[in-house]
Amino acid sequence: MKIRYQTRKLEKSVESLSAIKRHYGDRAKKLSQRLDDLASVVNLDAMRSFSSAHCHELTGNRLGELAIDLTPNHRIIFLPDHNPYPRKEDDGLDWMMITCIVIVAIGEDYH
């Protein structure tokens, strides 16, 4: 999967293992693993095979965004990087067609 970052600052925070450790502390190992998982899959639907990642669509004021778990309270939040978003006939996101994402936040606790 192709990964972009919403801001250069966010991109720099994950450009090396030392940067990840500096910015995300005790979540660094899990964050690095999740970014590797995202980079290794062909499409978003393949992330469903990583059950501990719990890749899911968000609701409410975060409708349209997706998230992957880092800890029980912290997530990587991202958007499909497609215009328009790939949709199924029932208007849900077509996870099989999502091959590019934009990460908008890392480590956020939105609960």
FENPE-V682954 format. One record per residue. N is the residue number from 1. RES is the residue in three letters. SS is DSSP state (A for helix, B for strand, O for the rest). PSI is psi as a letter, one per 30 degrees, with the letter a starting at -180 (none if undefined). NEAR is the number of other C-alpha atoms within 8 Angstrom. Layout:
n->N res->RES ss->SS psi->PSI near->NEAR
n->N res->RES ss->SS psi->PSI near->NEAR
This chain:
n->1 res->MET ss->O psi->k near->12
n->2 res->LYS ss->B psi->k near->7
n->3 res->ILE ss->B psi->k near->10
n->4 res->ARG ss->B psi->l near->9
n->5 res->TYR ss->B psi->k near->10
n->6 res->GLN ss->O psi->e near->9
n->7 res->THR ss->O psi->l near->7
n->8 res->ARG ss->A psi->e near->7
n->9 res->LYS ss->A psi->e near->6
n->10 res->LEU ss->A psi->e near->12
n->11 res->GLU ss->A psi->e near->11
n->12 res->LYS ss->A psi->f near->8
n->13 res->SER ss->O psi->f near->10
n->14 res->VAL ss->O psi->g near->9
n->15 res->GLU ss->O psi->f near->8
n->16 res->SER ss->O psi->l near->7
n->17 res->LEU ss->A psi->e near->9
n->18 res->SER ss->A psi->e near->6
n->19 res->ALA ss->A psi->e near->11
n->20 res->ILE ss->A psi->e near->15
n->21 res->LYS ss->A psi->e near->12
n->22 res->ARG ss->A psi->e near->7
n->23 res->HIS ss->A psi->f near->7
n->24 res->TYR ss->A psi->g near->9
n->25 res->GLY ss->A psi->b near->8
n->26 res->ASP ss->A psi->f near->6
n->27 res->ARG ss->A psi->g near->10
n->28 res->ALA ss->A psi->e near->11
n->29 res->LYS ss->A psi->e near->8
n->30 res->LYS ss->A psi->e near->8
n->31 res->LEU ss->A psi->e near->10
n->32 res->SER ss->A psi->e near->10
n->33 res->GLN ss->A psi->e near->8
n->34 res->ARG ss->A psi->e near->11
n->35 res->LEU ss->A psi->e near->8
n->36 res->ASP ss->A psi->e near->8
n->37 res->ASP ss->A psi->e near->9
n->38 res->LEU ss->A psi->e near->11
n->39 res->ALA ss->A psi->f near->9
n->40 res->SER ss->A psi->f near->7
n->41 res->VAL ss->O psi->l near->10
n->42 res->VAL ss->O psi->e near->7
n->43 res->ASN ss->O psi->l near->13
n->44 res->LEU ss->A psi->e near->14
n->45 res->ASP ss->A psi->e near->8
n->46 res->ALA ss->A psi->f near->10
n->47 res->MET ss->A psi->f near->13
n->48 res->ARG ss->A psi->f near->10
n->49 res->SER ss->A psi->f near->5
n->50 res->PHE ss->O psi->i near->8
n->51 res->SER ss->A psi->e near->8
n->52 res->SER ss->A psi->f near->5
n->53 res->ALA ss->A psi->f near->11
n->54 res->HIS ss->O psi->h near->10
n->55 res->CYS ss->O psi->k near->11
n->56 res->HIS ss->B psi->l near->7
n->57 res->GLU ss->B psi->k near->9
n->58 res->LEU ss->O psi->l near->10
n->59 res->THR ss->O psi->a near->8
n->60 res->GLY ss->A psi->b near->5
n->61 res->ASN ss->A psi->f near->4
n->62 res->ARG ss->A psi->g near->7
n->63 res->LEU ss->O psi->k near->8
n->64 res->GLY ss->O psi->f near->8
n->65 res->GLU ss->O psi->l near->12
n->66 res->LEU ss->B psi->l near->11
n->67 res->ALA ss->B psi->l near->13
n->68 res->ILE ss->B psi->k near->12
n->69 res->ASP ss->B psi->k near->13
n->70 res->LEU ss->O psi->e near->14
n->71 res->THR ss->O psi->l near->7
n->72 res->PRO ss->O psi->f near->5
n->73 res->ASN ss->O psi->f near->10
n->74 res->HIS ss->O psi->k near->12
n->75 res->ARG ss->B psi->l near->14
n->76 res->ILE ss->B psi->k near->14
n->77 res->ILE ss->B psi->k near->13
n->78 res->PHE ss->B psi->l near->12
n->79 res->LEU ss->B psi->l near->11
n->80 res->PRO ss->B psi->k near->11
n->81 res->ASP ss->O psi->h near->10
n->82 res->HIS ss->O psi->k near->9
n->83 res->ASN ss->O psi->j near->5
n->84 res->PRO ss->O psi->l near->4
n->85 res->TYR ss->O psi->k near->8
n->86 res->PRO ss->O psi->k near->11
n->87 res->ARG ss->B psi->l near->9
n->88 res->LYS ss->O psi->l near->8
n->89 res->GLU ss->O psi->e near->5
n->90 res->ASP ss->O psi->g near->5
n->91 res->ASP ss->O psi->g near->6
n->92 res->GLY ss->O psi->l near->7
n->93 res->LEU ss->B psi->k near->8
n->94 res->ASP ss->O psi->j near->9
n->95 res->TRP ss->A psi->f near->9
n->96 res->MET ss->A psi->f near->9
n->97 res->MET ss->A psi->f near->8
n->98 res->ILE ss->O psi->j near->14
n->99 res->THR ss->O psi->f near->12
n->100 res->CYS ss->B psi->k near->12
n->101 res->ILE ss->B psi->l near->14
n->102 res->VAL ss->B psi->j near->12
n->103 res->ILE ss->B psi->k near->13
n->104 res->VAL ss->B psi->f near->12
n->105 res->ALA ss->B psi->k near->10
n->106 res->ILE ss->B psi->k near->10
n->107 res->GLY ss->B psi->g near->9
n->108 res->GLU ss->B psi->k near->10
n->109 res->ASP ss->O psi->j near->7
n->110 res->TYR ss->O psi->g near->5
n->111 res->HIS ss->O psi->none near->3
